[in-house]
């Protein structure tokens, strides 16, 4: 999905992601489910269709018994408070089907980042332009998103602070 071709939504790609997410969820392996939640949560805003497809696929295949993760799933909590209803609703269903030690009855909403100041926005825009020229060839344009932290730089993913 790091290739630029995966930026654009196409029915066959959406169906593929849904099926893959559904299979991983049905398998019920906590580590793989946790990894998939992380992958869904870190999708770029420009490719929101991928997040929707992954979360929908997971929600379609909820196993009968809860999946027990080793620790709190910040990505799942984040997804369950998404502004995108097509992410929030299935993520809330997943939140009911996935548990972890010490899980709260109702998870508090994650703190939202403060909007960028004019100076921060200008600096981000300069960085985005530099990224587009120097980095996007290898790291994909979808990685150029303000405030995004996703993955490890050694895994060809960008960290933007």
Sine and cosine of phi, psi and omega as CSV:
sin_phi,cos_phi,sin_psi,cos_psi,sin_omega,cos_omega
0.00,0.00,-0.07,1.00,0.00,-1.00
-0.98,0.20,-0.20,0.98,-0.01,-1.00
-0.98,0.21,0.57,-0.82,-0.03,-1.00
-0.86,0.51,-0.48,0.88,0.01,-1.00
-0.87,0.50,-0.43,0.90,-0.01,-1.00
-1.00,0.09,0.08,1.00,0.06,-1.00
-0.95,0.32,-0.62,0.79,-0.10,-0.99
-1.00,0.04,0.71,-0.70,0.01,-1.00
-0.95,0.31,0.72,-0.69,0.10,-1.00
-0.65,-0.76,0.65,-0.76,-0.08,-1.00
-0.81,0.59,-0.66,0.75,-0.03,-1.00
-0.92,0.38,-0.57,0.82,0.03,-1.00
-0.94,0.33,-0.66,0.75,0.02,-1.00
-0.89,0.46,-0.69,0.72,0.01,-1.00
-0.90,0.44,-0.64,0.77,0.02,-1.00
-0.88,0.47,-0.73,0.68,0.00,-1.00
-0.89,0.45,-0.65,0.76,0.04,-1.00
-0.87,0.48,-0.71,0.71,-0.02,-1.00
-0.91,0.42,-0.69,0.73,0.01,-1.00
-0.89,0.45,-0.71,0.70,0.02,-1.00
-0.89,0.45,-0.64,0.77,0.01,-1.00
-0.89,0.45,-0.68,0.73,0.01,-1.00
-0.90,0.43,-0.68,0.73,0.00,-1.00
-0.90,0.44,-0.68,0.73,0.00,-1.00
-0.91,0.42,-0.69,0.73,-0.01,-1.00
-0.90,0.44,-0.52,0.85,0.05,-1.00
-0.88,0.47,-0.57,0.82,0.09,-1.00
0.97,0.26,0.24,0.97,0.03,-1.00
-0.97,0.25,0.91,-0.41,-0.08,-1.00
-0.83,0.56,-0.64,0.77,-0.01,-1.00
-0.91,0.41,-0.68,0.73,0.00,-1.00
-0.94,0.35,-0.61,0.80,0.05,-1.00
-0.90,0.43,-0.68,0.73,0.02,-1.00
-0.88,0.48,-0.69,0.72,0.04,-1.00
-0.88,0.47,-0.66,0.75,0.00,-1.00
-0.92,0.40,-0.62,0.78,0.06,-1.00
-0.88,0.47,-0.67,0.74,0.05,-1.00
-0.88,0.47,-0.70,0.72,0.01,-1.00
-0.88,0.47,-0.69,0.72,0.00,-1.00
-0.90,0.44,-0.68,0.74,-0.07,-1.00
-0.93,0.36,-0.47,0.88,-0.09,-1.00
-1.00,-0.10,0.20,0.98,0.04,-1.00
-0.92,0.38,0.66,-0.75,-0.02,-1.00
-0.89,0.45,0.51,-0.86,0.04,-1.00
-0.84,0.54,-0.59,0.81,-0.01,-1.00
-0.92,0.39,-0.27,0.96,0.01,-1.00
-0.83,-0.56,0.71,0.70,-0.04,-1.00
-0.86,0.52,-0.41,0.91,0.00,-1.00
-0.88,0.48,-0.52,0.85,0.01,-1.00
-0.93,0.37,-0.67,0.74,0.04,-1.00
-0.87,0.49,-0.72,0.70,0.01,-1.00
-0.86,0.50,-0.70,0.71,-0.04,-1.00
-0.91,0.42,-0.69,0.72,-0.01,-1.00
-0.90,0.43,-0.71,0.70,-0.02,-1.00
-0.93,0.38,-0.66,0.75,0.02,-1.00
-0.89,0.46,-0.68,0.73,0.02,-1.00
-0.89,0.47,-0.65,0.76,0.03,-1.00
-0.91,0.42,-0.68,0.73,-0.04,-1.00
-0.91,0.41,-0.54,0.84,0.00,-1.00
-0.92,0.39,-0.41,0.91,-0.12,-0.99
-0.88,-0.47,0.54,0.84,0.02,-1.00
-0.86,0.51,0.81,-0.59,0.03,-1.00
-0.95,0.32,0.30,-0.95,-0.04,-1.00
-0.89,0.45,-0.63,0.78,0.02,-1.00
-0.97,-0.23,0.50,-0.86,-0.05,-1.00
-0.87,0.49,0.55,-0.83,0.12,-0.99
-1.00,0.02,0.78,-0.63,-0.05,-1.00
-0.97,-0.24,0.93,-0.36,0.07,-1.00
-0.99,0.12,0.30,-0.95,-0.03,-1.00
-0.97,0.24,-0.42,0.91,-0.04,-1.00
-0.47,-0.88,0.17,-0.98,0.01,-1.00
-0.82,0.57,0.68,-0.73,0.02,-1.00
-0.99,-0.13,1.00,-0.02,0.06,-1.00
-0.85,0.52,-0.63,0.77,0.04,-1.00
-0.87,0.50,-0.67,0.75,0.01,-1.00
-0.91,0.41,-0.68,0.73,0.03,-1.00
-0.88,0.48,-0.70,0.71,0.03,-1.00
-0.85,0.53,-0.73,0.69,0.00,-1.00
-0.89,0.46,-0.58,0.81,-0.04,-1.00
-0.95,0.31,-0.19,0.98,0.07,-1.00
-0.92,-0.38,0.28,0.96,-0.02,-1.00
-0.86,0.51,0.54,-0.84,0.09,-1.00
-0.96,0.27,-0.31,0.95,0.01,-1.00
-1.00,0.08,0.93,-0.37,-0.05,-1.00
-0.85,0.52,-0.54,0.84,-0.01,-1.00
-0.95,0.31,-0.18,0.98,0.13,-0.99
-0.97,-0.23,-0.72,0.70,-0.09,-1.00
-0.86,0.51,-0.72,0.69,-0.08,-1.00
-0.91,0.43,-0.79,0.62,0.03,-1.00
-0.92,0.38,-0.52,0.86,0.03,-1.00
-0.92,0.39,-0.59,0.81,0.06,-1.00
-0.90,0.43,-0.61,0.79,0.07,-1.00
-0.91,0.41,-0.63,0.78,0.05,-1.00
-0.91,0.42,-0.62,0.78,0.00,-1.00
-0.86,0.51,-0.55,0.83,0.04,-1.00
-0.97,0.25,-0.40,0.92,-0.07,-1.00
-0.99,-0.15,-0.11,0.99,-0.02,-1.00
-0.85,-0.53,0.68,-0.73,-0.02,-1.00
-0.73,-0.68,0.14,-0.99,0.05,-1.00
-0.39,-0.92,0.31,-0.95,0.00,-1.00
-0.86,0.52,0.76,-0.65,0.03,-1.00
0.97,0.24,0.30,0.96,-0.03,-1.00
-0.87,0.48,0.74,-0.67,0.02,-1.00
-0.95,0.31,0.46,-0.89,0.06,-1.00
-0.84,0.54,-0.69,0.72,0.05,-1.00
-0.70,-0.71,0.88,-0.48,-0.03,-1.00
-0.95,0.32,0.70,-0.71,0.04,-1.00
-0.95,0.32,0.51,-0.86,0.02,-1.00
-0.91,0.42,0.73,-0.68,0.03,-1.00
-0.89,0.46,0.53,-0.84,0.03,-1.00
-0.92,0.39,0.73,-0.69,0.00,-1.00
-1.00,-0.01,0.58,-0.82,0.02,-1.00
-0.92,0.39,0.59,-0.81,0.06,-1.00
-0.93,0.38,0.54,-0.84,0.05,-1.00
-0.88,0.48,0.49,-0.87,0.03,-1.00
-0.93,0.37,0.60,-0.80,0.12,-0.99
-0.96,0.29,0.16,-0.99,0.02,-1.00
-0.87,0.49,-0.66,0.75,0.01,-1.00
-0.92,0.40,-0.66,0.75,0.03,-1.00
-0.91,0.41,-0.63,0.77,0.02,-1.00
-0.90,0.43,-0.66,0.75,0.02,-1.00
-0.90,0.43,-0.67,0.74,0.02,-1.00
-0.91,0.42,-0.67,0.75,0.02,-1.00
-0.89,0.46,-0.66,0.75,-0.01,-1.00
-0.89,0.46,-0.66,0.76,0.06,-1.00
-0.89,0.46,-0.68,0.73,0.03,-1.00
-0.90,0.44,-0.63,0.78,0.02,-1.00
-0.89,0.47,-0.68,0.73,0.02,-1.00
-0.90,0.44,-0.68,0.73,0.02,-1.00
-0.90,0.44,-0.67,0.74,0.03,-1.00
-0.87,0.49,-0.70,0.71,-0.02,-1.00
-0.86,0.51,-0.65,0.76,-0.04,-1.00
-0.97,0.22,-0.67,0.74,-0.17,-0.98
-0.98,-0.20,-0.52,0.85,-0.23,-0.97
-0.90,-0.43,-0.48,0.88,-0.16,-0.99
-0.88,0.48,-0.43,0.90,0.00,-1.00
-0.84,0.54,-0.67,0.74,-0.03,-1.00
-0.99,-0.10,-0.54,0.84,-0.17,-0.99
-0.97,-0.23,-0.03,1.00,0.07,-1.00
0.97,0.23,0.62,-0.78,0.01,-1.00
-0.91,0.41,-0.44,0.90,-0.03,-1.00
-0.92,0.40,-0.29,0.96,0.02,-1.00
-0.97,0.23,-0.27,0.96,-0.06,-1.00
-1.00,0.08,0.97,0.22,-0.05,-1.00
-0.73,-0.68,0.76,-0.65,-0.08,-1.00
-0.89,0.46,0.70,-0.72,0.08,-1.00
0.96,0.27,0.11,0.99,-0.09,-1.00
-0.99,0.11,0.75,-0.66,0.15,-0.99
-0.82,-0.57,0.89,-0.45,-0.06,-1.00
-0.54,-0.84,0.94,-0.35,0.11,-0.99
0.99,0.14,-0.23,-0.97,-0.08,-1.00
-0.93,-0.36,0.73,-0.68,-0.01,-1.00
-0.83,0.56,-0.51,0.86,0.01,-1.00
-0.94,0.34,-0.20,0.98,0.05,-1.00
-0.98,-0.19,0.41,0.91,0.02,-1.00
0.88,0.47,0.58,0.82,0.11,-0.99
-0.87,-0.50,0.50,-0.86,-0.07,-1.00
-1.00,-0.01,0.61,-0.79,0.17,-0.99
-0.93,-0.36,0.86,-0.51,0.06,-1.00
-0.90,-0.43,0.84,-0.55,-0.02,-1.00
-1.00,-0.09,0.00,0.00,0.00,0.00
